[in-house]
Amino acid sequence: MLYLNLFINVLIKNPIKAVLFIVTGFSLSLLLGQSEKIQNSLMGSLPKMNETPHFFALIDNKVSSQSIRRKLMGLPGVMGVRNLPGDKIQKQLQTILGDVGEDLASEVGIPDVSGLKISFAPNLEVRSQRLIKQYLTRLTGEDKLTMGPTIGEEKKNKKWLTSFKDSLKLKIGTIVIAIASILYLFLGFGLGTDLGREAYLVERFSRRKNVIQVTAGIGFLGASVLMLMPSILLGNANLAGIGIFFGLTFIAYIITTTRGWRTT
């Protein structure tokens, strides 16, 4: 208990430094142990790059939309085919035909058509999307089908934007972790100096040996385990990040036991 009490007394005598060390340690352990979750959360405000490409089709009711739906669902690359309600059909008619469609809907009502929303698989190539559209045209007949543009196609093709997002996430994460690591080591060195001074006095007057080594070992190890608990309890902790955190703590321990106030 002597060594643990000695470490706690050093923290009590240096409250500001101790609080900063503990807060920085908890923050760094979360950044390293839950890096993926935190980075994804921080970057969540950026535009989504994974919108599923899809398009809308209006089909003459003389053609069985259910039969078309079944045949499309059997195609590789088609993720889903959904029937559109009446209000959605009118909206798509206006979108596809513009002012003409709006005038047509207001004068004679919604044409005798059924609507489908066809969704492509997320990674389907543009060429394959076009082949599916051509197949749909052959199934219904060109005069009985009106198709809208593929929505999400441009976002899907802008791979550089996805790469930029990943690169930005990596850079921000690296910078934040580097700053937190430097601050953690700096505060650890500061507490280590204070601990070395107290250990020197204990060794001098109690004739104990290796007080600084044992006290720093118990103190830094116990503190690092407590700091890592939230990251571990959150689940799916990054083992490499935990290893880095222990490595930084070990560096603080080595510096503490080898620099000033050590008896010979």
QUITA-V39980 format. One record per helix or strand of 3 or more residues. SS is the DSSP state (alpha for helix, beta for strand). FROM is the first residue (numbers start at 1). LEN is the number of residues. If there is no record, write none. Layout:
ss = {SS	SS}
from = {FROM	FROM}
len = {LEN	LEN}
This chain:
ss = {alpha	alpha	alpha	beta	alpha	beta	alpha	alpha	beta	alpha	alpha	beta	alpha	alpha	alpha	alpha}
from = {2	15	35	54	65	78	86	99	113	126	142	145	153	159	211	239}
len = {12	19	11	7	9	7	12	10	8	15	3	3	5	48	23	20}
